[in-house]
Amino acid sequence: MNAPIGVIDSGVGGLTVAKEIMRLLPNEQIFYIGDNARCPYGPRSLQEVKTYTWQMAQALMKKKIKMLVIACNTATAAALDSLQKKLPIPVIGVIFPGARAAVKSSPSKNIAVLGTLGTVKSGAYEKAVKSLVSSAHVVQLACPLFVPLVESDEYEGEFARKIVRETLAEIEGESFDTAILGCTHYPLLQGFIEEAFGKGVRVLSSAEETAKDVERHLRFMGQMSKRTQPPVHHFYTTGSLPIFQSIIRKWLGIEEPFIHSIRFPKT
């Protein structure tokens, strides 16, 4: 089935998930929406995030997608259940795959979660981790400055390193051997995060595990793409086209991406 896979995010962070899907499933076409104009989602109410997530999902349903991936942890916490119940296609979030990867990786089951304010407040990661290992110890830290760094395309310099170091100092002394990047923007800061934690902590993104879930679902449903030519991916943003294009070029290596503006009604 050659219909596209829909991927949605509050901004550019979900490109980390899209990248893993493209790597694992190179024949699959992706239609991506980044809600950059209303990013970050972390400080917003869960109801507001749920409304925005539904707007993006409905826009992609009009593109005849065969699966929806909510590549945003805050949106997953807010809207995954309702989307799974009401949409006629499979809907995959990023929280449970991230929790599963962390539990697999952690010998001690002492796990840190770095997330947005919304994700941390929801407790979704702690719930997911403990559904797998009830005795696990979870340390959570909201990192509200990380998403703006990535969205402004300032995630590679010394300023970003300083922000990461100062933010993570808040959990210095806590005991954990594995850290989940509980926001899909955070892998773009992964080098600085690993540097701040040191070699004793493994830092994991949910992107790879989420891509594996996408593959499993498509195989089970018999909906793997049968196209013989490389797919053309389409990217939609509610925000700045030049910044969006710059990050797609750097992160995905697509020199001339097909980028479109998209607008949603104010609520």
Secondary structure as UniProt FT lines:
FT   STRAND          5..9
FT   TURN            13..14
FT   HELIX           15..24
FT   TURN            26..27
FT   STRAND          30..34
FT   HELIX           36..38
FT   TURN            42..43
FT   HELIX           46..61
FT   TURN            62..64
FT   STRAND          67..70
FT   HELIX           73..86
FT   STRAND          91..92
FT   HELIX           95..105
FT   STRAND          110..115
FT   HELIX           117..122
FT   HELIX           124..132
FT   TURN            134..135
FT   STRAND          137..142
FT   TURN            144..145
FT   HELIX           146..151
FT   TURN            152..153
FT   HELIX           158..168
FT   HELIX           169..171
FT   TURN            172..173
FT   STRAND          178..182
FT   TURN            184..185
FT   HELIX           186..189
FT   HELIX           190..197
FT   TURN            199..200
FT   STRAND          202..205
FT   HELIX           207..221
FT   STRAND          234..237
FT   HELIX           241..252
FT   STRAND          258..261
//
